[in-house]
Amino acid sequence: MTNDSSRLNPYAPVEVAEAEVDDARHGFNGDLPAEIRQPLPLWRIAIRWTFVCFLSAMPSFLLGMAATNSQQIPAMVVGIAIFCVLYTWLDWRTAVMRGDAKSR
């Protein structure tokens, strides 16, 4: 059993806390440390959010196609594209802000 001063999370079970302390002391545990982990490039973030937005919008898009005429399809596609751009920008911006906070 470890004393409380060496535990990183005082609320974690003893086994987890000992593993965290061991990982903190010995460094690399298969994942890059947060200090050297770089945020994803913008193009990869855009691909991820485009996939997520189009996948989640597909049921609504199909229902909308069945319920409306074909003149409103471009408007639905533009709405999905706006969500893709906004989510990409927000994800990229928060990743850059986390990187800026680590460098200080």
Backbone as CSV, one residue per row, in Angstrom:
resi,resn,N_x,N_y,N_z,CA_x,CA_y,CA_z,C_x,C_y,C_z
1,MET,0.853,-1.174,0.000,0.000,0.000,0.000,0.894,1.230,0.000
2,THR,0.517,2.216,-0.800,1.311,3.439,-0.885,0.756,4.480,0.064
3,ASN,1.618,5.420,0.427,1.119,6.504,1.257,0.421,7.537,0.374
4,ASP,-0.353,8.404,0.976,-1.171,9.347,0.219,-0.343,10.383,-0.520
5,SER,0.867,10.656,-0.105,1.659,11.685,-0.765,2.143,11.232,-2.140
6,SER,2.249,9.929,-2.392,2.736,9.462,-3.689,1.605,9.143,-4.658
7,ARG,0.375,9.207,-4.216,-0.760,8.900,-5.093,-1.144,10.124,-5.908
8,LEU,-1.353,9.917,-7.200,-1.744,11.019,-8.065,-3.208,11.379,-7.888
9,ASN,-4.063,10.388,-7.727,-5.493,10.608,-7.544,-5.886,9.991,-6.210
10,PRO,-6.183,10.798,-5.204,-6.476,10.242,-3.890,-7.778,9.456,-3.839
11,TYR,-8.648,9.590,-4.854,-9.927,8.898,-4.854,-9.891,7.601,-5.654
12,ALA,-8.777,7.312,-6.319,-8.670,6.097,-7.122,-8.408,4.897,-6.215
13,PRO,-8.822,3.704,-6.639,-8.482,2.509,-5.874,-6.963,2.346,-5.787
14,VAL,-6.496,1.636,-4.795,-5.063,1.513,-4.545,-4.340,0.924,-5.757
15,GLU,-4.911,-0.099,-6.418,-4.234,-0.728,-7.551,-4.047,0.259,-8.692
16,VAL,-5.069,1.063,-8.958,-4.986,2.050,-10.029,-3.989,3.134,-9.665
17,ALA,-4.028,3.598,-8.428,-3.116,4.649,-7.994,-1.674,4.173,-8.073
18,GLU,-1.399,2.933,-7.690,-0.035,2.424,-7.773,0.427,2.335,-9.221
19,ALA,-0.462,1.942,-10.129,-0.095,1.873,-11.541,0.177,3.270,-12.093
20,GLU,-0.630,4.267,-11.694,-0.411,5.634,-12.145,0.915,6.175,-11.639
21,VAL,1.224,5.919,-10.386,2.491,6.381,-9.823,3.642,5.697,-10.539
22,ASP,3.516,4.397,-10.811,4.568,3.670,-11.513,4.761,4.221,-12.918
23,ASP,3.660,4.489,-13.631,3.756,5.062,-14.965,4.383,6.448,-14.932
24,ALA,4.032,7.242,-13.925,4.585,8.590,-13.824,6.080,8.554,-13.532
25,ARG,6.516,7.581,-12.754,7.934,7.481,-12.432,8.764,6.919,-13.578
26,HIS,8.190,5.978,-14.336,8.955,5.297,-15.374,8.666,5.806,-16.774
27,GLY,7.774,6.758,-16.912,7.574,7.413,-18.191,6.695,6.646,-19.153
28,PHE,7.237,6.304,-20.282,6.497,5.811,-21.437,5.748,4.524,-21.129
29,ASN,4.433,4.529,-21.373,3.613,3.344,-21.153,2.867,2.941,-22.415
30,GLY,3.403,3.254,-23.596,2.776,2.894,-24.851,2.098,4.063,-25.526
31,ASP,1.783,5.103,-24.789,1.175,6.291,-25.359,2.148,7.446,-25.168
32,LEU,2.099,8.405,-26.078,2.994,9.548,-25.946,2.589,10.405,-24.759
33,PRO,3.554,10.917,-24.014,3.215,11.817,-22.912,2.506,13.061,-23.443
34,ALA,1.660,13.629,-22.634,0.859,14.781,-23.058,1.731,15.974,-23.436
35,GLU,2.931,16.075,-22.875,3.785,17.226,-23.151,4.294,17.237,-24.585
36,ILE,4.461,16.042,-25.212,5.000,16.003,-26.568,3.976,15.579,-27.602
37,ARG,2.739,15.298,-27.193,1.690,14.914,-28.120,1.256,16.139,-28.912
38,GLN,1.287,16.047,-30.218,0.905,17.154,-31.085,-0.566,17.033,-31.474
39,PRO,-1.250,18.164,-31.650,-2.632,18.083,-32.121,-2.678,17.582,-33.560
40,LEU,-3.807,17.017,-33.941,-3.974,16.524,-35.304,-3.926,17.678,-36.294
41,PRO,-3.436,17.417,-37.510,-3.472,18.480,-38.526,-4.913,18.791,-38.910
42,LEU,-5.118,19.975,-39.437,-6.453,20.455,-39.764,-7.170,19.549,-40.758
43,TRP,-6.473,19.024,-41.737,-7.122,18.186,-42.740,-7.651,16.889,-42.138
44,ARG,-6.945,16.326,-41.146,-7.441,15.101,-40.495,-8.650,15.391,-39.618
45,ILE,-8.649,16.540,-38.961,-9.810,16.937,-38.170,-11.007,17.138,-39.086
46,ALA,-10.790,17.762,-40.248,-11.876,18.003,-41.200,-12.447,16.688,-41.732
47,ILE,-11.589,15.736,-42.036,-12.071,14.436,-42.521,-12.906,13.744,-41.449
48,ARG,-12.422,13.772,-40.211,-13.149,13.117,-39.126,-14.536,13.731,-38.939
49,TRP,-14.622,15.072,-38.865,-15.911,15.704,-38.615,-16.830,15.635,-39.829
50,THR,-16.272,15.615,-41.035,-17.111,15.427,-42.217,-17.765,14.058,-42.175
51,PHE,-16.986,13.047,-41.830,-17.535,11.697,-41.721,-18.616,11.632,-40.641
52,VAL,-18.328,12.185,-39.477,-19.289,12.133,-38.364,-20.565,12.895,-38.712
53,CYS,-20.435,14.079,-39.276,-21.618,14.888,-39.594,-22.464,14.239,-40.681
54,PHE,-21.827,13.746,-41.750,-22.614,13.129,-42.804,-23.250,11.822,-42.343
55,LEU,-22.553,11.066,-41.529,-23.116,9.818,-41.014,-24.317,10.094,-40.097
56,SER,-24.182,11.072,-39.227,-25.282,11.364,-38.304,-26.433,12.090,-39.001
57,ALA,-26.169,12.792,-40.098,-27.228,13.502,-40.807,-27.948,12.621,-41.819
58,MET,-27.394,11.472,-42.133,-27.962,10.633,-43.184,-29.432,10.240,-42.924
59,PRO,-29.817,9.779,-41.727,-31.236,9.438,-41.529,-32.164,10.636,-41.741
60,SER,-31.797,11.787,-41.207,-32.631,12.977,-41.386,-32.654,13.415,-42.844
61,PHE,-31.521,13.289,-43.513,-31.442,13.662,-44.924,-32.355,12.768,-45.762
62,LEU,-32.336,11.483,-45.496,-33.186,10.558,-46.257,-34.666,10.817,-45.981
63,LEU,-35.013,11.076,-44.726,-36.400,11.423,-44.416,-36.800,12.742,-45.069
64,GLY,-35.891,13.702,-45.084,-36.171,14.976,-45.724,-36.349,14.840,-47.220
65,MET,-35.571,13.954,-47.852,-35.726,13.723,-49.290,-37.080,13.097,-49.594
66,ALA,-37.556,12.241,-48.706,-38.839,11.587,-48.929,-40.007,12.545,-48.697
67,ALA,-39.819,13.527,-47.850,-40.928,14.406,-47.472,-40.970,15.711,-48.270
68,THR,-39.887,16.081,-48.930,-39.846,17.363,-49.637,-39.554,17.147,-51.112
69,ASN,-39.608,18.245,-51.837,-39.251,18.153,-53.251,-37.736,18.269,-53.430
70,SER,-37.260,18.024,-54.615,-35.815,17.965,-54.854,-35.159,19.342,-54.835
71,GLN,-35.924,20.424,-54.811,-35.337,21.756,-54.790,-34.709,22.086,-53.437
72,GLN,-35.077,21.374,-52.385,-34.553,21.676,-51.055,-33.333,20.834,-50.692
73,ILE,-32.944,19.909,-51.537,-31.776,19.060,-51.267,-30.501,19.882,-51.150
74,PRO,-30.231,20.848,-52.051,-29.013,21.655,-51.873,-28.966,22.396,-50.539
75,ALA,-30.112,22.859,-50.068,-30.142,23.557,-48.777,-29.789,22.607,-47.631
76,MET,-30.254,21.375,-47.714,-29.915,20.394,-46.676,-28.421,20.071,-46.717
77,VAL,-27.856,19.949,-47.910,-26.419,19.667,-48.043,-25.600,20.830,-47.495
78,VAL,-26.028,22.059,-47.771,-25.321,23.228,-47.246,-25.399,23.251,-45.716
79,GLY,-26.537,22.900,-45.146,-26.657,22.838,-43.693,-25.705,21.827,-43.079
80,ILE,-25.574,20.664,-43.713,-24.638,19.650,-43.224,-23.205,20.167,-43.342
81,ALA,-22.901,20.825,-44.454,-21.548,21.358,-44.657,-21.213,22.427,-43.616
82,ILE,-22.190,23.244,-43.257,-21.951,24.262,-42.225,-21.614,23.604,-40.899
83,PHE,-22.328,22.548,-40.535,-21.999,21.824,-39.307,-20.594,21.240,-39.379
84,CYS,-20.215,20.687,-40.519,-18.866,20.131,-40.680,-17.806,21.201,-40.443
85,VAL,-17.995,22.355,-41.054,-17.022,23.443,-40.915,-16.961,23.933,-39.471
86,LEU,-18.109,24.108,-38.835,-18.117,24.594,-37.451,-17.467,23.606,-36.488
87,TYR,-17.818,22.331,-36.609,-17.201,21.335,-35.731,-15.703,21.225,-35.979
88,THR,-15.286,21.293,-37.235,-13.849,21.244,-37.546,-13.136,22.431,-36.932
89,TRP,-13.689,23.604,-37.084,-13.048,24.803,-36.547,-12.972,24.743,-35.022
90,LEU,-14.072,24.330,-34.373,-14.071,24.253,-32.913,-13.073,23.221,-32.403
91,ASP,-13.015,22.061,-33.037,-12.069,21.029,-32.621,-10.638,21.497,-32.832
92,TRP,-10.357,22.103,-33.982,-9.010,22.600,-34.265,-8.630,23.708,-33.287
93,ARG,-9.565,24.602,-33.012,-9.283,25.726,-32.118,-9.001,25.254,-30.697
94,THR,-9.777,24.310,-30.194,-9.520,23.813,-28.839,-8.210,23.038,-28.786
95,ALA,-7.853,22.336,-29.866,-6.564,21.625,-29.885,-5.414,22.612,-29.861
96,VAL,-5.532,23.702,-30.588,-4.488,24.733,-30.590,-4.414,25.403,-29.229
97,MET,-5.561,25.653,-28.602,-5.560,26.281,-27.278,-4.917,25.366,-26.243
98,ARG,-5.173,24.038,-26.334,-4.525,23.106,-25.403,-3.027,23.111,-25.619
99,GLY,-2.590,23.187,-26.871,-1.167,23.225,-27.168,-0.521,24.494,-26.645
100,ASP,-1.222,25.625,-26.758,-0.707,26.887,-26.244,-0.598,26.853,-24.723
101,ALA,-1.568,26.231,-24.066,-1.552,26.166,-22.606,-0.395,25.301,-22.111
102,LYS,-0.056,24.240,-22.867,1.042,23.366,-22.462,2.390,24.049,-22.622
103,SER,2.514,24.959,-23.598,3.799,25.601,-23.853,4.100,26.699,-22.854
104,ARG,3.123,27.112,-22.085,3.363,28.195,-21.107,3.966,27.674,-19.859
